[in-house]
């Protein structure tokens, strides 16, 4: 497989419009697989940046390797940068690409929620607070999480101008109370529909909430038809003020003014903050029998056991280096798995060279560290680039230890199965 080049990008003729782009490649089963999803104020300009000469320094090693694995880029145009932001969120949630690593650990990210009340509030809250705060337990709708807090705040300003809604600063009007008829501050700015002063009833406000829901779900065409029907119904009933309000809403929806959001999206940094990922490999066997290989993962000094993998290796492999090569080849046939920032192998210079050769054959530039053991099979020293290995001794040894433990455990499991099958045949 040959990596995409700038000439391949130019041949795509991507438009200079807002939208979402999808880098795709082949998965281990040979089928097309989505590697990465991003949004853009200009699809052409944004995607072109991935094919610059300084891709590694601009985007980071994991994204640089993703581009190496990509076979093409697909895209979906959007009518505005705001809709591109919402579309990106929906597609990432649907496909969970491995290279969209920021979206994996999303407890600190913001969500947009609609509370379950007579007059629902529309709020931006952190996802972790949804589980902790009692007032957020009763949620009617939830959208997100959104990694970029600044972009989301700008987006919500636009949404609120199109569909004025109630937030926590607006208290519903109650008969016989001092607040009845007193508009909140946002009502005076046209950002509250009048929940506070009683100028909008529950039914009409419920329609606004449904429109917000449809907009966040990407059902703009249904939303436009819904508003057009309402406008005609009000006009037929000679409720011309409400018909004019629907006309203004329709115009705002179909002519979204998101200049500030476009500027923020263009200023969005190209680099993605992701955990430093270490993958360690080990091979286990008994006199060549039940030869197996494993991959373990450590991110930010912690084992990620959900991403450990086991491989049953071919019977014809005669030594550990051949087993390591086969193990790495099988792993690299899965571009849908996020590539590591560092690979750790058990052994010396021969194992390190074998791993580096296998990576080079796949066009990848991932540093390799080898853990050299003494006669008691205890770590003696590390081989590898000092800039990468220094200050990472603990997670490297942890990954190596986990790989050895996991490999031995898997080998014992396979060996018990082999002995059991042999005894069954001879009984």
N, C-alpha and C positions, 0 to 999 in steps of 0.2 A: 504494500500500500504506500502510495506516494503522498507526501504532505501537500496541502493546498499552498499555492503561491499567490503573489499579488496579481499575476496574470489570470489565475482562476477566478479571483474576486472580480476583476474588471469584466470578465466574460459574463458575470451574473447580471450586470446592468441594474444594480439596486437603486431604488428611487431615493430622492432626497426629501422624504416625507417621514412623519412620525410612525412608529410601529415597533414590532417585536421581531428579533432575529433568533434563529435556532441553529446552532452548530450541530451537525449530525455525522455519525460514523457507523461502522458495522459492529454489532455486538458479537459475543462469543458464539452465538447461534447463526451468525451470518446475516441476521436481519438488521434493518436500519434502527439506529438507536440515537436518541437525543442526548447530546453531551452537555450542552450549556444553553441557557435561555437568557437573553438580555433585552433591554428596551432602549429606544433611541429617539431623540428629537429629530435626527436625520439618520435614517438607516444607512445610507451610503457612507457618510462621514464616520459614523461610529464603527461600522464593521471594517472599514478600510484601516482603522487604527490597529487592528489585530495583525495586520500584515506588514508592520513597520520593522525595520532592521533591529530595533532595540526592544523587541517584544518581551524578552525575559525581564529586563529592568523596568519596563513600563507596566506589565501585567502580572509578573511573578511566574515562578517556575511551573506551577500547576496549570495556569491558563496557557502558558507557552506550550506545554506538552499536550493540552487539549487541542490546540490549533493543529499540532502535528498529527493528531489522530483523526481530525475532522476530514471528511470527504467532500462535504459541501455545506452551504449555508442556505437555509430557507428563511422566509420572512412573512409576516402578516402586517399589512398596512393598517393604520388607525387614523381616525379623523382628527385626532388631537393628541398632544403629549399626555394629557390627562388620561385619555382612554388607553394609551400605550402602557402607562403605569399600571392601570387596573388589569389589562390583558396579561401583562407579564406575570403579575401575581397569580392569576388564575391558572396560567399554563404551568408555572413552576409547581404549584400545588398538585396539578393533575399528573405531571410527568416525573417530578422529583429527580431532575438531572443530577448526576454525581458531582459535577463541577460547579454547581450553584451551592457551594459549601456554606455560604453565609446564612442560607435559609434553613440549615439543619438545626442549628442551636438558636432557637428563636424566642426563648423565654423573655428576653429583654426588649423584643421588638414590639412595635405598636400595632394594635388592631382597631378597627372601626366597629363599634357595637351599637345596636339599637335595643334599648331597654324594653322590657315587657311591662308597660304601664298603660294607663288610659290614654295619656298623651306621651308616647315614647320619646326619650331623649336620644340624640345621636352624639356619641362620645368617642374620643380617641383615648385608649387606655393601653397600658403595657400588658402583654399576654400573661405575665406572671401574676398580675393583680387580679385577673379574671378568676383565679383560683383562690386568692387570699381574701379579697374584700367582699363582704356580704352583699353590698349594694349592686355588685356586678354579677351575682349568681343568676338572677332572672334576666336572661338575655333572649330577645326575640330573634335577632339576626346578628351574625358576626362575620366580618370580612378581614382578610389578612392571614398572618401577620405581614407587615411591611418593614423591610430592613432600613430603608432610608427615612428617618423621622422628619428631616427638613422637607423632603419632597412630599411626604404625606400631609404635613401641615399646609403647605402651599396648595396641594390638591383639594383639601377640605375647604379652603377659602373659596375656591372656584365652585365646588359642589354646592356650597351653602348659598352662593349668589344665584344659582339656577333653581335650587330647591330649598328655600328657607326652612330651617328646622329648629326645634327646641333643644337647648343644652342645659347643663346643670344650673346656670345662672337665671333661668326662666322658670318661675313658679306658675302653675296653672291658675287661672282666675277661679275664685270660689265665692259663691253668693254669700253676702252678709259679712265679708271680711274686708279689712282696710285695703287689701291688695286688689280687690275687684275693680277692673277698669284701668289699672295703672300699668302702662306698657313698660317692659324691661328695656335695658339699654340697646340690646340687639334689635328689638322691635323698631326702635327709632331709626336704626340704620338699615332697616329693610331685610335683616337677616333672620328674624323670627316671624313666623306667619301670623302671630296674634294669639298664641295660646295663653299668654299672660293677661291680655285685656279682654279675652272672650270674643274676639272678632272672628275666630275660626272654631268650628265645632269638631267633635271627635271624628265624624265621618269624613269631612274634608281633609283634616290633618292626616287621617289614615291613608288617604290617597297619595299624599305627599310621601309618606313613609314607603309605600309600595313603589313609587317612582324611583326613590333612592335605591331601593333593593334591586329593581330591574337594571338601573344604571351600573351598579357595582357588579352585577352578574353578566354584564356585557350584552344585554338584550335591548340595545338601543332602538332597533327597528320596531320592536313591539312597543317600546316606550313612546316613540314618536306617534305611532298609530293610536295609542291610548290617549295621548294629549289631543290629537286632532279630533278624535271622537268627542271628547269632553268639550272642546272649543265649539264644535258644531251643535252639540246638545244645548249648551248655554245660549248660543246665538238663536237657535230655534225657539227657546223658551224666553227670548228677549231679555236674558240676563247679560246685558252687554258688558258690564264691568268685569264679570267673571270670565266672559269670553275673551276680553282684552288681556286679562291676566294670563289665560292659557296661551294666547298668541305670543305674549312676551316670554313666557317659559319656553315655548317651542323655538323661538328665535334664539334664545340664550343657549339652548341645548344643541342646536344645529350650527351655531356660530360661537363655539367655545373660545373664550379669550384666555389663553394660558401662556402669555408671553413670559411672565415671571417663572413659571414652571419650566418652560423650554430653556431659559437661561440657566436655571439650577441644574437641569439634566445635562446640559452641555458642560457645566463645571464639575459634574460628578467625577470623582477620581477614577482612573482606569484600574488601579490596583485593588484587589479584594483582600480584606483581612481574613485569613483562614488559619486554623490550627496547623502547627507544624506536624506533618504526618510521617511516621517512620513505619516501614514494613520490614519485618524480619522473616527469613526463610530458613527451614531446616528439613533435613531428610533423615528418615529412620528406617532401619531394616535389621534383619537377623540373618547373617550369612547370605544376604541377597534376597531372602524370602520376605514376602509381605512388604515390599518397599513402598513407602508412602512419603509424601511431602506436605508441608503446611505453610501457611502464611499467617502471621499475627500482626496486629496494628496497635501502635501507641500514638496518641495525639495529646499534645500538651502534657506530657509525662504521665498519662493515664491510659491503661489498656482499653481498647474499644473492642470488647469481646464479640459484639454483634457483627463485626466485620472480619472475624477470623475465617479462614478458608482451609479446607482439607482437599488433598489431591491423591488419588490412587495412581501411582506411577507405573510406567510400562515395565513388563517383566524382563525385557532384554537389556535393561540398563545395568552396566557392570560396575560402576563406581559412583561415589557421592557427587563428583563434579558433573558427570553425565546426568545424574538425578536432579542436581540443582539447575542445570540448563533446561531440562524438560519442565521442571517446576516453574521457572520464570517464563518459558515460552507459553505455557498454559495460562499463567496469570495475565500475561500481556495480550492474550486474545480476548480480554474483557475490558475494552475501552470505556464501558459504562461504569466501571469501578474507578473512583478517583485515584490518579497516580500519586505516588508518595513524593515527599521532598528528600527522603533519604532511604536507601535500601541497606539492610544489615544481613550479612551472611555469616554462617558459622564456619570458621576455618582460617586459612592463611592467604598468602598472596595468590595461590592458584585459584581458590574459590572467588576471590575478589576480581581477578582478571576474567574469569569465566562469566561472572555476572555483568561486568562492564562490556564484554564482547556481545553478549545477548542484547543488552540495551542499545548498543550502537547499531546492531542489525535492524532494530525497530525504529531507528532514528531518534532515540530519546537520550537526553543528557541529564541523567539523574545520578547524583553522587552515591558511591558505594562504600560502606565501612565493613571491615571484617573483624570478627572477635576471635583472637588467637587464644587457644586454651593450653594449659600445661598438662603434664602427664596425669594429673588428678582431675582433669576436665574442668578446671576452674579458669576464669578469664585472667589472662596474663598481660595482654596489651591490645590496643586497637590500631588497625591499619585504615588509613583514609585521609582525605584532604583535611588539614588541620583547621582550616576556616570553618569547616562543617562539623567536624568531630569534636573540637574543643568546646567545652562547656555543655556538651550533650552526653557525657559518659553515662550518667544515670539512666536516661530514657533508652539509650542504645543497649545497655546491659539488660534493662528490664524487657525490652522487645526480644532480645536474644534468649533470655531465660524463659520467657513465655513460649517462644517458638520451640525450644527444646522440650519443655513440659508438654505442650500440645502435640508435638510429633510423637513422643514416647507414648502418650495416652492413646493416640489414634492407631499407632502401630500395634499396641497390645490388643486393642479391640479387633483389628483385622486378623492378628495371629490367633486369637481365641476362636474367631469364626473359621479360620482355615483348619485348625486342629479339630474343631467340632465336626466340620464337613468330612474330614479324612476318617475320623472315627465312625461316622455314620455309614460311610461306604464300606468299611471293613467289618462292620458288625453283622 
